[in-house]
Amino acid sequence: MARFMEENGIPYVKGRTWTTDSFYRETVNNFEKHKADGCISVEMECAALQAMCDFRGLNLYTFFTSGDLLDAPEWDTRQKEGHVEGTQHDSGHFDIALELARYIVS
């Protein structure tokens, strides 16, 4: 992933993430514990996808983008130009995923 990002001029940060299976489980204590462990993000889907890929013997290539900032003083909807209305999703990330797929198979 890092080589793909570098070769395509896509800025990135490498770091640890933790996963949860429920909305709003990022309590202050949970957040502080994982942050102290060096985690820079939390997500809800990747662990399930990785488990399925492990079972099927497939490789999984993931990249995350920030939707919420848990340690910001106030919550920011992070709605930016080009995002799908009412979400924090940037359709440009789909383009990155397509280029990544091309990169992997070539």
C-alpha positions, 0 to 999 in steps of 0.5 A, a space after each residue: 500500500 505504501 509503495 502504491 501511495 508513494 508512486 501515485 503521489 497520494 499523501 498517507 500516514 501509517 498507523 495502528 487502528 482498532 476495530 469495534 462492532 457497534 456504533 458509539 462504542 468509542 467511549 472516552 476511556 476506550 479511546 484513551 486506552 487505544 490512543 495510548 497503545 498507538 492507535 490513530 483510527 477506529 473502524 467497524 468493517 475491516 476486521 470482518 473483511 479480513 476474517 473473510 479473506 483469511 478464511 478464503 485465502 485472499 489478500 485484503 488491501 485497505 486504506 482508511 480516510 478520516 470521517 470523525 475526529 474523536 479528540 477534536 474540541 467539537 464535532 465537525 461534520 467534515 462535509 466537503 465539496 465533492 462528498 456524497 450529500 449527507 455523508 463523509 464519503 469522497 467519491 475520489 476514494 473509489 477512484 483510488 481503489 480502482 487504481 489500486 486494483 489495477 496496480 495489484 494485478 499489473 
